[in-house]
Amino acid sequence: MTDWESIFKKSGKVFFEPQEDMENVVSLMKEERVKKVLDLGCGSGRHTVMLVKEGFEVYATDVSREALRLTKKWLEESKLSATIKIASCYDRFPFENNFFDAIISTQVIHHNYHDKVKFCISEIERVLKPKGILFVSVPASKYKRGATKFKMPQLHTYISLDGEEKGVPHFIYTKTLLKSDFSHFTILDIHKDKGNHYCLFGKLKKI
């Protein structure tokens, strides 16, 4: 059983309400006539359900089978449907090049070492259409989630030694690093949300 299986089995729906920027994300996607959207690391489904309700063709991936079970249940209870796939964001995504008009990922991609995070970003670029919309949020500082002890095996990388996410690496971004890692995007906005996460709106440049 993975750490994420344990977390979702214990906690159920980890989040209920959409992230605070999602209303603006939806407005931007509608302005850009987005159709296909990937909810990358969908968790228990809060944004998958919201995006389907807003009329998008939604694909949702997560590494946890329990998280996907919760997402499917939420969709079924709401009489909605989406394409659900089990997949790690640190492996090649199970989609063709230029498949999506938009990708959202909230508090997901930072859960690894920097080289793995950068591979995830390269996959986001691969499956997103040129000028496709991206919204991503990552932590701007170390956060505890019940942890009291940490180790730092690499620069900007923390691993909790106890707490809810014990053993999971967390790559902590600075604004400069975020701009560097997303240099293939025209950045529309970077700001911090109420939970001290950097939130990035971008459009993939034509490469």
C-alpha positions in Angstrom: 0.0 0.0 0.0 1.5 3.4 -1.0 1.5 6.4 1.3 -1.3 7.9 -0.8 -3.4 4.8 -0.5 -3.1 5.1 3.3 -3.9 8.8 3.3 -7.1 8.5 1.2 -8.3 5.3 3.0 -7.9 7.1 6.3 -9.2 10.5 5.3 -11.7 9.9 2.5 -12.4 13.1 0.7 -9.3 15.1 1.6 -10.7 18.3 0.1 -14.3 19.2 -0.4 -14.3 22.8 -1.7 -12.5 23.9 -4.9 -9.2 25.8 -4.6 -9.9 29.5 -4.3 -8.7 30.4 -7.8 -10.8 27.9 -9.6 -13.6 30.3 -10.5 -11.1 32.5 -12.3 -9.6 29.4 -13.9 -12.9 28.3 -15.3 -13.7 31.8 -16.6 -10.3 31.9 -18.4 -10.8 28.5 -19.9 -14.3 29.5 -21.2 -12.9 32.6 -22.7 -10.2 30.5 -24.5 -12.9 28.0 -25.6 -11.3 25.1 -23.8 -12.8 21.7 -24.3 -10.5 18.9 -23.0 -9.1 19.4 -19.5 -6.8 17.3 -17.5 -7.1 17.3 -13.7 -3.6 16.1 -12.9 -3.5 14.4 -9.5 -7.3 14.7 -9.0 -7.3 13.3 -5.4 -10.8 12.6 -4.3 -12.3 14.6 -7.1 -13.3 18.1 -6.1 -12.1 19.8 -9.3 -13.0 16.9 -11.6 -16.6 17.2 -10.4 -16.6 21.0 -10.7 -15.1 21.0 -14.2 -17.6 18.5 -15.5 -20.4 20.6 -14.0 -19.0 23.6 -15.9 -19.4 21.6 -19.2 -15.8 20.6 -19.9 -14.7 17.2 -21.2 -12.6 16.1 -18.2 -9.9 13.6 -17.8 -8.6 12.8 -14.3 -5.5 11.0 -13.2 -4.1 10.0 -9.8 -1.6 7.5 -8.5 -4.0 6.3 -5.8 -6.7 3.8 -6.6 -8.6 4.8 -3.5 -8.6 8.5 -4.6 -9.9 7.5 -8.0 -12.6 5.3 -6.3 -13.7 8.3 -4.3 -13.7 10.5 -7.5 -15.8 8.0 -9.4 -18.3 7.7 -6.5 -18.6 11.5 -6.3 -19.2 11.7 -10.0 -21.8 8.9 -9.9 -23.6 10.5 -7.0 -23.8 13.7 -9.0 -24.9 11.8 -12.1 -21.8 13.0 -14.0 -19.0 11.3 -16.0 -15.3 11.8 -16.7 -12.5 9.7 -18.0 -10.5 8.4 -15.1 -7.0 6.9 -15.3 -4.6 5.6 -12.7 -1.2 7.2 -13.4 1.7 8.8 -11.7 2.6 12.3 -12.7 6.3 11.3 -12.5 5.9 8.7 -15.3 5.0 9.3 -19.0 1.4 10.4 -19.1 -1.1 8.0 -20.8 -2.1 10.6 -23.4 -0.9 11.6 -26.9 1.0 14.8 -27.7 -1.1 18.0 -27.8 -4.1 16.2 -26.4 -5.4 18.8 -23.9 -6.6 22.4 -24.2 -6.0 23.0 -20.5 -4.4 21.3 -17.5 -5.0 22.0 -13.8 -2.9 20.6 -10.9 -3.3 21.8 -7.3 -0.8 20.8 -4.6 0.4 17.8 -6.5 3.5 18.0 -8.6 5.9 19.0 -5.8 5.7 15.6 -4.0 9.1 14.4 -5.3 12.7 15.3 -5.9 13.4 18.2 -8.3 14.4 16.0 -11.3 11.1 14.1 -11.0 9.1 17.3 -10.8 10.8 18.7 -13.9 10.0 15.5 -15.8 6.4 16.0 -14.8 6.5 19.5 -16.1 8.0 18.2 -19.4 5.0 15.8 -19.7 2.6 18.6 -19.0 4.2 20.5 -21.9 4.0 17.4 -24.2 0.3 16.7 -23.7 -0.8 20.3 -23.7 -1.6 22.0 -27.0 0.4 25.1 -27.9 -1.2 28.1 -26.2 -3.0 25.7 -23.9 -3.9 26.9 -20.5 -2.1 25.7 -17.3 -3.0 26.4 -13.7 -0.8 24.8 -11.1 -0.2 25.4 -7.3 2.8 24.4 -5.3 3.8 25.2 -1.7 5.9 28.4 -1.1 7.2 27.1 2.2 7.6 24.0 4.3 4.3 22.8 5.7 3.7 20.3 8.4 0.5 18.4 8.0 1.0 16.9 11.4 4.8 16.5 11.0 7.2 17.5 13.7 10.5 16.1 12.3 12.0 16.6 8.8 15.1 15.8 6.9 16.5 17.8 3.9 18.2 15.4 1.5 18.5 18.0 -1.3 18.2 21.8 -1.6 14.6 22.9 -1.4 13.5 19.3 -0.6 12.0 18.2 2.7 10.9 14.7 3.8 8.5 14.4 6.7 9.6 11.8 9.2 6.2 11.6 10.9 2.7 13.1 10.3 0.2 12.5 7.5 2.7 12.5 4.7 5.5 10.6 6.4 8.3 9.6 3.9 7.0 11.7 1.0 9.5 14.2 -0.5 8.2 17.8 -0.9 10.0 20.2 -3.3 9.5 23.7 -2.0 9.4 26.4 -4.7 10.6 30.0 -4.8 9.1 32.4 -7.3 12.4 32.4 -9.2 12.5 28.6 -9.4 8.9 28.5 -10.5 9.5 30.9 -13.4 12.6 28.9 -14.4 10.9 25.5 -14.4 7.9 26.9 -16.4 10.0 28.9 -18.8 8.2 27.3 -21.8 5.0 29.1 -20.7 3.9 32.7 -21.0 3.2 33.4 -17.4 -0.1 35.3 -17.0 0.1 35.5 -13.2 1.9 34.2 -10.2 0.5 34.9 -6.7 0.2 33.3 -3.3 -3.2 31.9 -2.1 -4.5 31.9 1.4 -2.7 28.6 2.2 0.7 30.0 1.2 0.9 28.2 -2.1 2.3 29.8 -5.3 -0.4 29.7 -8.0 0.7 30.0 -11.6 -1.5 30.8 -14.6 0.2 30.2 -17.9 -0.1 29.6 -21.6 2.2 27.1 -23.3 4.4 28.9 -25.9 4.7 27.6 -29.4 8.0 25.7 -29.4 
